[in-house]
């Protein structure tokens, strides 16, 4: 029963069940009514519409469905009309591909619809390839659009009946990513000499990239449900929970003292070990919070590690009484303990919105058609990653069509489908997808051959078609090779229904290899977007975001802590910029044509930037109003450090070698020179700024190495 309850609350089960019901409905209607020829194209339309689906509320899904069906109908009609005119089709194919990919520059929703439209275009070709069309030649096209419309209607009703399900699952995934981030942070507290903490910092940056994506996805779902209205009821409760998750993220990301120096100073104590143990137990509690959110339980059901927190407090007191501790380290331990106490409170906090809270969220969707066009126009630049991918994919589709005409012009559309699925925006993703696609296709064809040998003909193919179509959506996000295998079996059975099952096995494997070869060629030679060329730009953007984040933090030491929209935007931009650098380097290390030393420097740069963001997060986690005198000191101190980061960013973006910061800012020499009796908060800020100076040194040294 526990397994069944877990399965029922799975975020993938609803999608799979919806596809299963839609495909079952297609088969159940077409077979008894004598429209068996429409089964295959209608199922293909159902799959294409499911791929275009987003996590919007029913109003958003209705708007998206209208746009999706308009794009699908236009694409299907154009493909069907020009399929018998190779020259015209060869002209329209790359142009249509380029336009649809660039349409995705407007927003993520339009990108999803555009990609699904391209897929439906290829499915229209496959439907013609199965010889399922009737005498008038248009029934397969009509069936594809009707299948898409049927799934869209079912999805719309599903969303209206369960409006908060997507929000719960998005929040649950967010808390799961935060738990993984806590475990990555706990690894940094290993009290071991000689540990490669840069490698651990890079691993933390990779987890932080996933958390940033989870935050963005949750924000988009909340904006769609709330819009510009004042949140009430469940929407308000889940928005408050999202703000709590943001605070948890800032606290996990923080670092109060260099971990290697802390390990040296506390090597003969168990303080670091207990910090790491506490974080791991808090990660378990955060996973319990994710399960509670998914199942609709209150946070009071979570078991918080209070004993472990008390053990850390006791260990610090004992170490302080047994040995003399450096003032900066003692301040850092006090601040770190306070941070983890608040973190533990946040894990069990349901959150609430006060009347004066700034609950507004900044969305990524365009507010008007003019703004959407403006976004697309900005991306129409040779330096834009989106533009380069559009050119590559358009070139690949044209090249695949030419190869198809040369080899087997009547039945080679699988080449185009493979090229479409394999050609990704980056070299590393394309290489990975190539291996997965070829392996999955091979397995699917072998399984299909065995099934056709053992069970020739019969009605068993229809339930297997439905099962494989639903299984594709169960595996496509996490096990793409397996998803490719089941969708290959699906398409093979579609050909078998048309009487060409065995004949399709050999050509389909060859077409997969040819399509993958075309995709690999264009990603390598057509406007290659090598990430090493973008390093200076993305690092410069990160440093600029850090400087703005630091200024926003400093301002709140005068006014008091306020998680208003401007501050949240600054924090989000800083984390997004760091995630962009981490993602860029992750792609760089799998690209050819550069040295091992360059990879090593790039990874060290990710670690340095992650360290800088950690010290900024520590400053953000301890925001509070100070006296006007101390607030002015903090503003001057942080402003000076931020200005240095601005200069360093400008050097990176200009492509010139940044100078080393030979002298620390005079005001960072220590808080004692600034006030007669500095408060612990002022000392903390000054120490963090000194650590940011060290980060600046390191980034500049890595850039000039």
Secondary structure as the mmCIF struct_conf table of DSSP 4:
data_model
#
loop_
_struct_conf.conf_type_id
_struct_conf.id
_struct_conf.beg_label_comp_id
_struct_conf.beg_label_asym_id
_struct_conf.beg_label_seq_id
_struct_conf.end_label_comp_id
_struct_conf.end_label_asym_id
_struct_conf.end_label_seq_id
HELX_RH_AL_P HELX_RH_AL_P1 UNK A 2 UNK A 8
TURN_TY1_P TURN_TY1_P1 UNK A 9 UNK A 9
TURN_TY1_P TURN_TY1_P2 UNK A 11 UNK A 12
HELX_RH_AL_P HELX_RH_AL_P2 UNK A 13 UNK A 32
TURN_TY1_P TURN_TY1_P3 UNK A 33 UNK A 34
HELX_RH_3T_P HELX_RH_3T_P1 UNK A 36 UNK A 38
HELX_RH_AL_P HELX_RH_AL_P3 UNK A 39 UNK A 51
TURN_TY1_P TURN_TY1_P4 UNK A 52 UNK A 52
BEND BEND1 UNK A 55 UNK A 55
HELX_RH_AL_P HELX_RH_AL_P4 UNK A 58 UNK A 82
TURN_TY1_P TURN_TY1_P5 UNK A 83 UNK A 84
HELX_RH_AL_P HELX_RH_AL_P5 UNK A 86 UNK A 103
TURN_TY1_P TURN_TY1_P6 UNK A 104 UNK A 105
BEND BEND2 UNK A 106 UNK A 106
HELX_RH_AL_P HELX_RH_AL_P6 UNK A 108 UNK A 129
TURN_TY1_P TURN_TY1_P7 UNK A 130 UNK A 131
TURN_TY1_P TURN_TY1_P8 UNK A 135 UNK A 136
BEND BEND3 UNK A 137 UNK A 137
HELX_RH_AL_P HELX_RH_AL_P7 UNK A 139 UNK A 161
TURN_TY1_P TURN_TY1_P9 UNK A 163 UNK A 164
HELX_RH_AL_P HELX_RH_AL_P8 UNK A 165 UNK A 187
TURN_TY1_P TURN_TY1_P10 UNK A 188 UNK A 189
TURN_TY1_P TURN_TY1_P11 UNK A 193 UNK A 194
HELX_RH_AL_P HELX_RH_AL_P9 UNK A 197 UNK A 226
TURN_TY1_P TURN_TY1_P12 UNK A 227 UNK A 228
BEND BEND4 UNK A 229 UNK A 229
HELX_LH_PP_P HELX_LH_PP_P1 UNK A 230 UNK A 231
HELX_RH_AL_P HELX_RH_AL_P10 UNK A 233 UNK A 253
BEND BEND5 UNK A 256 UNK A 257
HELX_RH_AL_P HELX_RH_AL_P11 UNK A 259 UNK A 265
TURN_TY1_P TURN_TY1_P13 UNK A 266 UNK A 268
BEND BEND6 UNK A 269 UNK A 270
HELX_RH_AL_P HELX_RH_AL_P12 UNK A 271 UNK A 295
TURN_TY1_P TURN_TY1_P14 UNK A 296 UNK A 296
HELX_RH_3T_P HELX_RH_3T_P2 UNK A 299 UNK A 301
BEND BEND7 UNK A 302 UNK A 302
HELX_RH_AL_P HELX_RH_AL_P13 UNK A 306 UNK A 322
BEND BEND8 UNK A 323 UNK A 323
HELX_RH_AL_P HELX_RH_AL_P14 UNK A 327 UNK A 347
TURN_TY1_P TURN_TY1_P15 UNK A 348 UNK A 348
TURN_TY1_P TURN_TY1_P16 UNK A 355 UNK A 356
BEND BEND9 UNK A 364 UNK A 365
BEND BEND10 UNK A 367 UNK A 368
HELX_RH_AL_P HELX_RH_AL_P15 UNK A 369 UNK A 379
BEND BEND11 UNK A 381 UNK A 381
TURN_TY1_P TURN_TY1_P17 UNK A 382 UNK A 383
HELX_RH_AL_P HELX_RH_AL_P16 UNK A 385 UNK A 408
TURN_TY1_P TURN_TY1_P18 UNK A 409 UNK A 410
BEND BEND12 UNK A 411 UNK A 411
HELX_RH_AL_P HELX_RH_AL_P17 UNK A 413 UNK A 422
BEND BEND13 UNK A 425 UNK A 426
HELX_RH_AL_P HELX_RH_AL_P18 UNK A 427 UNK A 454
BEND BEND14 UNK A 455 UNK A 455
BEND BEND15 UNK A 457 UNK A 458
TURN_TY1_P TURN_TY1_P19 UNK A 459 UNK A 459
HELX_RH_AL_P HELX_RH_AL_P19 UNK A 460 UNK A 475
TURN_TY1_P TURN_TY1_P20 UNK A 476 UNK A 478
HELX_RH_AL_P HELX_RH_AL_P20 UNK A 480 UNK A 497
TURN_TY1_P TURN_TY1_P21 UNK A 498 UNK A 499
HELX_RH_AL_P HELX_RH_AL_P21 UNK A 501 UNK A 525
BEND BEND16 UNK A 526 UNK A 527
HELX_RH_3T_P HELX_RH_3T_P3 UNK A 531 UNK A 534
HELX_RH_AL_P HELX_RH_AL_P22 UNK A 535 UNK A 559
HELX_RH_AL_P HELX_RH_AL_P23 UNK A 565 UNK A 588
TURN_TY1_P TURN_TY1_P22 UNK A 589 UNK A 590
BEND BEND17 UNK A 591 UNK A 594
HELX_RH_AL_P HELX_RH_AL_P24 UNK A 596 UNK A 621
TURN_TY1_P TURN_TY1_P23 UNK A 622 UNK A 622
HELX_RH_AL_P HELX_RH_AL_P25 UNK A 628 UNK A 654
TURN_TY1_P TURN_TY1_P24 UNK A 655 UNK A 655
HELX_LH_PP_P HELX_LH_PP_P2 UNK A 656 UNK A 660
BEND BEND18 UNK A 663 UNK A 663
HELX_RH_3T_P HELX_RH_3T_P4 UNK A 666 UNK A 669
HELX_RH_3T_P HELX_RH_3T_P5 UNK A 671 UNK A 673
TURN_TY1_P TURN_TY1_P25 UNK A 674 UNK A 674
BEND BEND19 UNK A 676 UNK A 677
HELX_RH_AL_P HELX_RH_AL_P26 UNK A 680 UNK A 704
#
